[in-house]
Amino acid sequence: MKKITVKKVRDGDTFKGPRDRFYRLAEAYAPERGQKGYKKAKKALKEMIEGEQVYIQVVGKSYNRPVVKVRLPGEKRTINEKMKRAGFGE
């Protein structure tokens, strides 16, 4: 796993890291801008990781963005799992 700092959360399943690169959460499916639940999903992810150092594991690609599993240092549960439990996943 690679350690990065999250610069900004874009929406409920996408965030910006170093060099302004965007990352997408694996297994998380948050509503898009204008859809019901968009603000709630974005706020949830923002409160968890914006400005934080996280560990990422690349598991694929989507629209030329790495699809990742994300974990905060010292935590067992991934951010992906937390977002799914909050209702933003499959």
C-alpha positions in Angstrom: 0.0 0.0 0.0 1.1 3.5 -0.8 0.7 6.5 1.6 -0.7 9.7 0.1 -2.3 12.9 1.4 -5.8 13.6 0.3 -6.0 17.2 -1.0 -9.7 17.5 -1.7 -12.8 15.4 -1.9 -14.6 15.9 -5.3 -17.7 13.9 -4.6 -18.9 10.9 -2.6 -16.5 8.4 -4.3 -13.7 10.5 -5.9 -10.9 12.5 -4.3 -7.8 14.4 -5.4 -4.3 13.4 -4.2 -0.7 14.4 -4.9 0.0 16.1 -8.3 -3.7 16.8 -8.6 -4.4 13.2 -9.6 -7.9 12.0 -9.0 -8.7 8.6 -7.4 -12.0 6.7 -7.3 -13.1 4.5 -4.4 -13.5 0.9 -5.2 -16.9 -0.6 -4.5 -18.4 2.8 -3.6 -21.2 4.2 -5.7 -22.2 7.6 -4.5 -24.9 9.8 -6.3 -23.6 12.3 -8.9 -24.0 16.0 -8.6 -27.7 16.9 -8.8 -28.9 13.5 -7.7 -30.5 12.8 -4.3 -27.9 12.0 -1.7 -25.0 13.7 -3.4 -24.3 16.2 -0.7 -24.7 13.6 2.1 -22.2 11.3 0.3 -19.7 14.0 -0.3 -19.9 15.3 3.2 -19.4 11.8 4.6 -16.3 11.2 2.6 -14.9 14.7 3.2 -15.2 14.2 7.0 -13.4 10.9 6.8 -10.4 11.7 4.6 -10.0 15.3 3.4 -6.6 16.6 4.4 -5.7 13.2 5.9 -2.8 10.9 5.1 -4.2 7.6 3.9 -2.9 4.3 2.5 -4.2 3.4 -0.9 -4.2 0.1 -2.8 -4.8 0.3 -6.5 -7.3 -2.4 -7.6 -8.2 -1.1 -11.1 -8.8 1.9 -13.4 -11.9 3.8 -14.4 -11.9 6.8 -16.8 -8.1 6.9 -16.6 -8.3 7.2 -12.8 -6.9 4.7 -10.3 -9.6 2.8 -8.5 -8.4 2.3 -4.9 -9.1 0.8 -1.5 -8.3 3.4 1.1 -7.4 3.0 4.8 -6.5 5.5 7.5 -3.4 4.6 9.5 -4.1 2.4 12.5 -7.6 1.5 11.3 -8.7 -2.0 10.3 -11.8 -1.1 8.3 -11.3 0.6 4.9 -13.0 3.9 3.9 -14.6 1.8 1.2 -16.3 -0.4 3.8 -17.4 2.7 5.8 -18.9 4.3 2.8 -20.8 1.0 1.9 -22.1 0.8 5.5 -23.3 4.4 5.1 -25.3 3.3 2.1 -23.0 4.3 -0.7 -21.9 0.9 -2.2 -23.0 -2.5 -3.4 
